[in-house]
Amino acid sequence: MRSVTKWFLRALSGAARPYLRAYGLLQTTKVFNRSALVWEPGDERVVVLAPHMDDEVIGCGGTLARHVARGADVTVVFLTDGRQGGAPSAEDQAQGLPMTTIRKREAQRALAVLGIEKIEFLDAQDGSLHADPRTTARLRELLLRIRPQLVYLPFFLERHPDHEAASPLLGEAVRGTDLEFRCVSYEVWTPLFPNCFVRIDDTLDLKRRALEQYRSQLADADYLHTSLGLSAYRSNAFLERDCRFAEAFCVHSLQQYLEFYRSVARPHAAPRPASA
């Protein structure tokens, strides 16, 4: 197992080096020593795939705010309709709003905090995301229209069915196209083996304020505490004490990412819902 872990980390690190500024981090163990890089987000064309409304803030909210500050063109694509999770506020209940509408409004407010105006809702059924023809076609159309340089998505080893499903959905959406971009995998439910880090001290307040807009989700669990706690933990990758918060990612080319997914994750992926 130790040799497999070392190979996996070397492969992840090697995939990022052509794109990122080399800088040795993680001096805590021999396995992680010099396995990760520091990345400075720029003005790229960015697409973010978020299975649910709030995943984009938890996984990469601070980094997205840094992209926006550099003039990036950022589009967030929510894959499911969010019908399953959360508790409506008294005000929302009084208006009789469905949970799908509540969560979309929260998403719009959260992304406004981060400075993101472009939002797409694919409206797959929450809890049953898979690469069905309608969702695949809509995602393919978006990717071909935007032609992103970076695509953020949950890492394929995330232990949530909708998060796992994002990777095969992306694979089907790009099948037969000439699309080429970097996949930037983020963490929400399951900590990943990172090959790059982004400092978010300067954008932490924006991340916090954006996440606070998801009132229906915070009513069920204190995601604000756990998300900021994870960002605080990720700062231990830096030797310097001036970094207090960071976000961690795995960065690959599209081809490398899909190869990793097929070789590692597919046997363990959640089963697809039966066809009607």
VMD Tcl script that draws the C-alpha trace (Angstrom):
set ca {
  {0.00 0.00 0.00}
  {2.85 2.39 0.82}
  {4.42 1.93 -2.63}
  {1.03 2.46 -4.32}
  {0.50 5.67 -2.35}
  {3.94 6.96 -3.32}
  {3.31 6.17 -6.98}
  {-0.07 7.90 -6.88}
  {1.36 11.04 -5.32}
  {4.27 11.18 -7.75}
  {1.85 10.82 -10.65}
  {-0.40 13.57 -9.35}
  {2.55 15.87 -8.78}
  {4.03 15.18 -12.19}
  {0.74 15.98 -13.88}
  {0.71 19.49 -12.42}
  {4.32 20.52 -12.97}
  {4.03 21.61 -16.61}
  {1.34 24.11 -15.58}
  {2.22 25.38 -12.15}
  {5.07 27.35 -10.62}
  {7.32 24.82 -8.90}
  {7.76 25.31 -5.18}
  {8.46 22.53 -2.67}
  {5.97 22.20 0.18}
  {4.92 19.50 2.65}
  {8.03 18.68 4.63}
  {6.15 16.55 7.18}
  {6.62 13.09 5.66}
  {8.85 11.49 3.07}
  {5.77 10.55 1.05}
  {4.56 14.13 0.70}
  {7.96 15.82 0.58}
  {8.07 18.08 -2.50}
  {4.91 16.48 -3.88}
  {2.88 19.69 -4.18}
  {3.12 23.12 -5.73}
  {1.90 26.64 -5.09}
  {-0.46 28.01 -7.71}
  {-1.43 31.60 -8.46}
  {-4.92 31.75 -10.07}
  {-5.01 33.95 -13.16}
  {-7.37 35.37 -15.77}
  {-8.27 32.06 -17.42}
  {-11.65 31.02 -18.81}
  {-13.00 28.95 -15.93}
  {-15.94 26.57 -15.60}
  {-16.89 25.20 -12.20}
  {-18.93 22.00 -11.98}
  {-20.81 21.90 -8.67}
  {-23.13 18.97 -7.97}
  {-25.03 21.05 -5.41}
  {-25.42 24.68 -4.49}
  {-22.63 25.36 -1.92}
  {-20.08 22.81 -3.20}
  {-18.38 25.53 -5.26}
  {-17.83 27.74 -2.20}
  {-16.74 24.94 0.12}
  {-14.35 23.40 -2.38}
  {-12.86 26.41 -4.15}
  {-14.60 29.63 -3.10}
  {-11.44 31.43 -2.04}
  {-9.64 30.44 -5.22}
  {-12.55 31.54 -7.42}
  {-12.50 34.95 -5.75}
  {-8.82 35.21 -6.62}
  {-9.59 34.30 -10.24}
  {-12.22 37.05 -10.36}
  {-9.77 39.58 -8.93}
  {-7.40 38.77 -11.80}
  {-10.12 39.29 -14.41}
  {-11.02 35.66 -15.11}
  {-14.21 34.71 -16.97}
  {-15.87 32.34 -14.46}
  {-19.03 30.32 -15.08}
  {-20.48 28.12 -12.34}
  {-22.57 25.16 -13.52}
  {-24.83 23.56 -10.92}
  {-25.45 19.98 -11.96}
  {-28.47 19.07 -9.80}
  {-31.59 20.93 -8.71}
  {-30.81 20.71 -4.97}
  {-34.24 19.41 -4.01}
  {-33.03 16.99 -1.35}
  {-31.10 19.04 1.17}
  {-31.60 21.81 3.68}
  {-34.26 23.49 5.80}
  {-36.18 26.57 4.58}
  {-36.25 29.70 6.69}
  {-39.51 30.94 8.20}
  {-39.64 33.62 5.51}
  {-39.20 31.08 2.72}
  {-41.82 28.83 4.27}
  {-44.27 31.71 4.48}
  {-43.82 32.31 0.75}
  {-44.30 28.63 0.01}
  {-41.09 28.45 -2.00}
  {-39.87 25.01 -3.12}
  {-36.41 23.99 -2.00}
  {-35.12 24.14 -5.58}
  {-36.01 27.82 -5.83}
  {-34.60 28.59 -2.38}
  {-31.26 27.03 -3.19}
  {-30.98 28.74 -6.56}
  {-31.60 32.10 -4.94}
  {-28.99 31.33 -2.30}
  {-26.52 30.36 -5.03}
  {-27.07 33.63 -6.86}
  {-26.44 35.60 -3.67}
  {-23.37 33.53 -2.77}
  {-21.78 33.93 -6.19}
  {-22.51 37.65 -6.19}
  {-20.36 37.88 -3.06}
  {-17.51 36.20 -4.97}
  {-18.04 38.52 -7.94}
  {-19.34 35.77 -10.26}
  {-22.24 36.64 -12.55}
  {-22.41 33.69 -14.95}
  {-24.48 30.82 -13.56}
  {-26.02 27.77 -15.25}
  {-28.45 25.26 -13.74}
  {-28.62 21.82 -15.41}
  {-31.38 20.67 -13.02}
  {-30.58 16.96 -12.86}
  {-32.40 15.31 -9.97}
  {-30.57 15.80 -6.70}
  {-29.28 12.47 -5.42}
  {-29.52 10.77 -8.83}
  {-26.93 12.54 -10.94}
  {-25.63 10.43 -13.82}
  {-24.58 10.84 -17.43}
  {-28.06 10.73 -18.92}
  {-28.44 12.03 -22.50}
  {-30.14 15.32 -21.53}
  {-27.63 16.35 -18.87}
  {-24.68 15.19 -20.97}
  {-25.88 17.16 -24.00}
  {-26.44 20.34 -22.00}
  {-23.01 20.14 -20.41}
  {-21.36 19.44 -23.77}
  {-23.06 22.47 -25.30}
  {-21.85 24.69 -22.45}
  {-18.28 23.45 -22.67}
  {-18.15 23.86 -26.45}
  {-19.56 27.37 -26.19}
  {-17.25 28.53 -23.39}
  {-14.19 26.45 -24.33}
  {-12.70 26.75 -20.83}
  {-9.04 26.57 -19.98}
  {-9.79 25.26 -16.49}
  {-12.64 23.08 -15.23}
  {-13.09 22.72 -11.48}
  {-14.97 19.62 -10.31}
  {-15.14 17.35 -7.25}
  {-12.28 14.86 -7.11}
  {-13.37 11.45 -8.38}
  {-12.76 9.78 -4.99}
  {-15.33 11.97 -3.21}
  {-17.62 9.69 -1.24}
  {-20.92 11.20 -2.27}
  {-22.87 9.70 -5.19}
  {-23.52 12.99 -6.99}
  {-19.91 14.09 -6.51}
  {-18.63 10.79 -7.88}
  {-21.00 11.10 -10.83}
  {-19.54 14.44 -11.93}
  {-16.44 12.76 -13.39}
  {-18.16 10.23 -15.69}
  {-20.60 12.97 -16.68}
  {-17.67 15.16 -17.75}
  {-16.12 12.22 -19.60}
  {-19.29 11.63 -21.59}
  {-19.74 15.36 -22.29}
  {-16.29 15.70 -23.90}
  {-16.42 12.42 -25.80}
  {-15.88 13.02 -29.52}
  {-15.02 16.73 -29.09}
  {-11.75 18.58 -29.55}
  {-11.93 20.12 -26.08}
  {-8.70 20.40 -24.11}
  {-8.45 21.93 -20.65}
  {-7.01 21.35 -17.22}
  {-9.14 19.58 -14.65}
  {-8.80 21.12 -11.18}
  {-10.27 18.72 -8.64}
  {-11.49 20.07 -5.31}
  {-12.50 18.51 -1.99}
  {-15.80 18.78 -0.12}
  {-16.69 15.56 1.69}
  {-13.44 13.65 1.26}
  {-9.93 15.11 1.73}
  {-7.84 14.46 -1.36}
  {-4.15 13.88 -2.10}
  {-3.27 17.38 -3.37}
  {-0.67 18.29 -5.92}
  {-1.21 22.04 -5.61}
  {-2.33 24.64 -3.09}
  {-3.73 28.15 -3.33}
  {-3.34 30.67 -0.51}
  {-6.71 32.24 0.33}
  {-5.94 34.52 3.27}
  {-6.86 37.56 1.19}
  {-10.18 36.06 0.06}
  {-11.18 34.13 3.18}
  {-13.74 36.75 4.21}
  {-15.38 36.50 0.79}
  {-15.52 32.72 1.11}
  {-17.08 33.01 4.57}
  {-19.66 35.58 3.45}
  {-20.53 33.56 0.36}
  {-21.09 30.40 2.38}
  {-23.26 32.33 4.84}
  {-25.75 32.90 2.00}
  {-26.61 29.20 2.05}
  {-28.89 29.51 5.04}
  {-30.93 26.43 4.18}
  {-27.78 24.31 4.31}
  {-26.31 25.86 7.45}
  {-29.58 25.13 9.25}
  {-28.80 21.42 8.97}
  {-25.05 21.42 9.66}
  {-22.30 23.89 10.43}
  {-20.59 23.74 7.05}
  {-19.10 27.15 7.74}
  {-17.10 25.71 10.64}
  {-15.99 22.57 8.80}
  {-15.15 24.35 5.53}
  {-13.02 27.03 7.15}
  {-11.48 24.38 9.39}
  {-10.40 22.41 6.32}
  {-8.92 25.56 4.79}
  {-7.07 26.25 8.03}
  {-5.72 22.69 8.07}
  {-4.52 22.99 4.48}
  {-2.32 25.94 5.46}
  {-0.01 23.48 7.22}
  {1.40 22.67 3.78}
  {3.27 25.96 3.88}
  {6.50 26.38 5.77}
  {5.86 30.08 6.17}
  {3.73 31.17 9.11}
  {2.17 33.98 7.13}
  {-0.29 31.59 5.43}
  {-3.28 30.79 7.64}
  {-5.77 29.45 5.10}
  {-5.42 27.56 1.82}
  {-7.39 25.39 -0.59}
  {-6.02 22.11 -1.94}
  {-6.45 20.67 -5.44}
  {-5.37 17.95 -7.83}
  {-4.56 19.36 -11.26}
  {-4.34 17.25 -14.42}
  {-4.83 17.60 -18.13}
  {-8.27 16.39 -19.22}
  {-6.79 13.22 -20.69}
  {-4.78 12.47 -17.55}
  {-7.75 13.09 -15.31}
  {-10.03 10.74 -17.22}
  {-7.31 8.09 -17.32}
  {-6.88 8.34 -13.55}
  {-10.62 8.13 -13.07}
  {-11.00 5.06 -15.27}
  {-8.07 3.23 -13.68}
  {-8.73 4.09 -10.04}
  {-12.27 5.23 -9.36}
  {-14.60 3.53 -11.79}
  {-14.73 0.13 -10.01}
  {-15.81 1.93 -6.83}
  {-18.17 4.50 -8.33}
  {-21.75 4.66 -7.21}
  {-24.14 2.66 -9.45}
  {-26.19 4.59 -11.94}
  {-29.95 4.75 -11.39}
  {-31.93 2.24 -13.41}
  {-33.37 3.54 -16.64}
  {-37.08 4.29 -16.69}
}
mol new
graphics top color blue
foreach p $ca { graphics top sphere $p radius 0.5 }
foreach p [lrange $ca 0 end-1] q [lrange $ca 1 end] { graphics top cylinder $p $q radius 0.2 }
display resetview
